[in-house]
Amino acid sequence: MNINSEYDKDGVGNSEEAMDACMSVISNLLIEPAMANDQLNPHEAEMLGTVAEALSIIAKKAYCYEKMLDTNNTSPYTNN
């Protein structure tokens, strides 16, 4: 499914890029129109900001995990 006119045919490179792409679509399709039409109150806007920060942290941690697996070439669970 091509949801972005600037779609990269090679796919998303890592978890941070995937999260950025998802957040961009959510913002463009849902948040910006809702704000432009005064459908979000300040509390809801603040909650969305907090959710965005949480998702950003999750993406950064996932990216770190991806890098760990890429550089080590062994599963971190082999010694368990």
Steps between C-alpha positions, in 0.01 A plus 500: 500500500647832396394760757758762412556662163873501576494126575841337507473182293778340704289528813569666831857456616459475875256540787563873542425563132189283525377692804571835332301391195207382714501814714509717189195326352309521829585867530410587141178300484364539851667744736558803276145500359354457849706792631410717201131437569532556876405139573779449755502673835832589669487193724453267202783672312726454804407132524583451131838665559568261787403202284731626223789524748432146626492361147823682421669339801373158393636554148840609633525193722396275213764663281766440764395135514520477120851647506605259775386204291662639185842550659510184707368249244401271786176485684512666843311195627758236405655498849168469684 
